[in-house]
């Protein structure tokens, strides 16, 4: 919660924003794919799930309203909305392609959606043979940085770390993230973001509050 010393600036849409405050939201997009065996229909040889999650399985619902997945155009319904956690979508198929996941924030946050891209992986990269028991897992870790957020956004981000996400059947297959490794990645991302925001302000002479800068640190 903001204290009496907090300074504010007006954002481009007239929202009051917290001056010199930065919020970072780690987030992951990935896929888990199970080969269906030799007897499976060749066009449905793999059952896969694409997801968006917290890298340490924290509850994202205070901030994230929905996730919209864009699949390959060959699917009958290539655009799918997931309105609650876990933000997961399961399908079957035979080929790999890029999936985009657009994260929409709750209305109170006053932030624009942002999009993650992740390639669906159906095969191991090290020539391991496919089995029906061991899935192919691929995940991208990114750091979303909010510069000079609204007070409502600040209040919603703070409780995220205190509540676990709803259980997912994929939890045993999710990659783990070392605190030390992720802290180093986040520190580097924050430094790059600070330099970028400073450069934007110098060039435009305008308030950069509310800008989302997505840094891939995985």
Long-range contacts (C-beta under 8 A, 24 or more apart in sequence): 1-154, 1-155, 1-158, 2-151, 2-154, 9-148, 9-207, 9-209, 10-207, 11-110, 11-148, 11-150, 11-207, 11-209, 11-210, 12-206, 12-207, 12-209, 12-210, 13-110, 13-210, 15-110, 15-150, 15-210, 16-150, 16-151, 17-148, 17-149, 17-150, 17-151, 17-207, 17-209, 17-210, 18-148, 18-149, 18-150, 18-151, 18-154, 19-148, 19-209, 20-148, 21-148, 21-149, 21-154, 22-145, 22-146, 22-147, 22-148, 22-190, 22-193, 22-194, 23-145, 23-146, 23-149, 23-153, 23-154, 23-157, 24-143, 24-144, 24-145, 24-146, 24-186, 24-189, 24-190, 25-63, 25-143, 25-144, 25-145, 25-146, 25-157, 25-160, 26-54, 26-55, 26-56, 26-141, 26-142, 26-143, 26-144, 26-182, 26-186, 27-52, 27-53, 27-54, 27-55, 27-60, 27-103, 27-116, 27-141, 27-142, 27-143, 27-144, 28-52, 28-53, 28-54, 28-55, 28-139, 28-140, 28-141, 28-142, 29-101, 29-116, 29-117, 29-118, 29-139, 29-140, 29-142, 30-118, 30-137, 30-138, 30-139, 30-140, 30-174, 30-175, 31-99, 31-118, 31-120, 31-121, 31-136, 31-137, 31-138, 31-139, 32-135, 32-136, 32-137, 32-170, 32-173, 32-174, 33-120, 33-121, 33-122, 33-135, 33-136, 33-137, 34-132, 34-135, 35-122, 35-130, 35-131, 35-132, 35-136, 36-92, 36-132, 37-132, 42-94, 43-93, 43-94, 44-92, 44-93, 44-94, 45-92, 45-93, 45-94, 45-122, 46-92, 46-93, 46-94, 46-122, 47-90, 47-91, 47-92, 48-90, 48-91, 48-92, 48-93, 48-120, 48-122, 49-88, 49-89, 49-90, 49-91, 49-170, 50-88, 50-89, 50-99, 50-101, 50-118, 50-120, 51-86, 51-87, 51-88, 51-89, 51-168, 51-170, 52-87, 52-101, 52-103, 52-116, 53-86, 53-87, 53-165, 53-168, 53-174, 54-160, 54-165, 55-141, 55-177, 55-182, 56-177, 57-164, 57-165, 57-171, 57-174, 58-160, 58-161, 58-163, 58-164, 58-165, 59-85, 59-160, 59-163, 59-164, 59-165, 59-166, 60-85, 60-87, 60-160, 60-165, 61-85, 62-106, 62-156, 62-157, 62-159, 62-160, 63-105, 63-106, 63-109, 63-153, 63-156, 63-157, 63-160, 64-103, 64-104, 64-105, 64-106, 65-104, 65-105, 65-106, 65-107, 66-104, 67-101, 67-102, 67-103, 67-104, 68-101, 68-102, 68-104, 69-99, 69-100, 69-101, 70-99, 70-100, 70-101, 70-102, 71-97, 71-99, 72-97, 85-165, 85-166, 86-165, 86-166, 86-167, 86-168, 86-170, 88-168, 88-170, 93-122, 94-122, 95-122, 96-120, 96-121, 96-122, 96-123, 105-153, 106-156, 108-152, 108-153, 108-156, 109-149, 109-150, 109-152, 109-153, 109-156, 110-150, 110-152, 110-153, 110-210, 111-146, 111-149, 111-150, 111-153, 111-210, 111-212, 112-212, 114-144, 114-212, 114-214, 116-140, 116-142, 116-214, 135-173, 137-173, 137-174, 137-175, 139-174, 139-175, 139-218, 140-216, 140-218, 141-177, 141-182, 141-185, 141-216, 141-217, 141-218, 142-214, 142-215, 142-216, 142-217, 142-218, 143-185, 143-186, 143-189, 143-190, 143-214, 143-215, 143-216, 143-217, 144-212, 144-213, 144-214, 144-215, 145-189, 145-190, 145-193, 145-212, 145-213, 145-214, 145-215, 146-210, 146-212, 147-193, 147-197, 147-208, 147-209, 147-210, 147-211, 147-213, 148-207, 148-208, 148-209, 148-210, 149-209, 149-210, 150-210, 185-217, 185-218, 186-217, 188-217, 189-215, 189-217
